[in-house]
């Protein structure tokens, strides 16, 4: 008998996605699905899809889903979780959705300590709408609405969501990961596993920022895009755990001379 | 059950609880704060949940998420807050989610004022958000009716899988009146189990998706036609209208809704004591609008008077109903000022004395 060593996770639907070649949304979907399978929570999971490239995520995951308005996924997730605390609820959001139009919803969702999991995919650009500047676009990075490159004097600096979320006093698990090669993807899966586990145990809000590529809108071939992420994004968006529920609160430190 | 003296806002909250509302998401705005305040106290007593959202935008998306699980859920706000909710109301209608939304209307535009107004009639009945959809709108004129309509609203929302709006004003919210709650009341509609709800999928059914996105235009057209079918059924089955004083002949028919209709009923009594023949018709459902009832009642009158706390919004529907078959006159107050019975009496006398000009739109 042949032994199955690699199969599609049950939490992933048996369909092909619309994602561009070299985009890492597919890999991130798979990691999330593997974690749902391994935690045995697929049958009580509700996902919240965003507006953006992953707007059709409800077609790709084999779990119940709600499609949210642009940026509102954390509010929708709050509604689901408060109505049915027994469900495992996650939102899957891009950088335009979460870090721009949905900034209020994500901050307050985390601050209330909603026991949901947020998968935040940061590819430093608006993908679905055709490559406009995002809050996470790198300084000097070219986008269709900053064709000479992001000018930090007028557009500000890229927002580091994981670091910002970690400043909240409410207990949470906040981490950043990347999936630009198989080795770091193992770490990404571990971060997702910890995030979902905290929710399943009823401990706290959890958010994993996952760095992602956008070869189409970056205008870089897929393999080079992986290198571009490593060279340009990774130094500014370091991976790691930024906050754990056990880490305690960040009391304000008195100013010293 | 005995009657209880209650503030309108509290009666609305209690009626929701009695209707099985388990969750309330809201954001403070005057003049409706007593509703979320009451729910924050009351819901935990029954094992329900109250969340003060960071904005009306968030509150309205929280009710989306909660309604998507099949639970009964409500929010309330006032005009500027409803504008912020209009995005979600469109998504709720598109995704066919049952929710009850209370709008205690205040005067506008912009920040406007906090006193009663009917300036949001167009918004409620014609354009609660982008896209081609309708919200069932019910307008109470007393605290008892507000409580009754809130309970009916939950049944109607579930039955049609559509948002239902209770349209009141600061008078409804703040006034105290005796209210009776009817325990054990059966639903006014036969309700199906919510098999569409996102409650986790164990494989015994396909995954449920709550969604308003249809990228294929042929699919979206079918969805639009399906929604239109629901609105047509509401028009056929859900019109609510009250008529007063038609037992006798009348020369003037007054059309007014909500608390303004109450002022008009006082005026009607005063006029009748003076021997002036007046009747009153009061739309309770603003969508669907009682065009036929108004047309039929107007045919027995010489002229029609519309009274509103707006520059003229419902009057357009009255004129649509009458198609110029009767002269239509208009009396209004704006900015949070109220219409008095004396003003209505004087207006009717002016109409009958030939000192009032009829109003034409279009």
Interface residues (C-beta under 8 A of the other chain):
Chain A: X13 X42 X43 X44 X45 X46 X48 X55 X56 X58 X61 X62 X63 X64 X65 X66 X67 X68 X69 X72 X75 X76 X77 X78 X79 X80 X81 X82 X83 X84 X87 X104 X105 X107 X108 X112
Chain B: X22 X23 X25 X49 X51 X53 X54 X55 X57 X58 X59 X61 X62 X63 X64 X65 X66 X67 X68 X69 X71 X73 X87 X88 X91 X95 X198 X199 X200 X201 X202 X203 X207 X208 X209 X210 X211 X212 X213
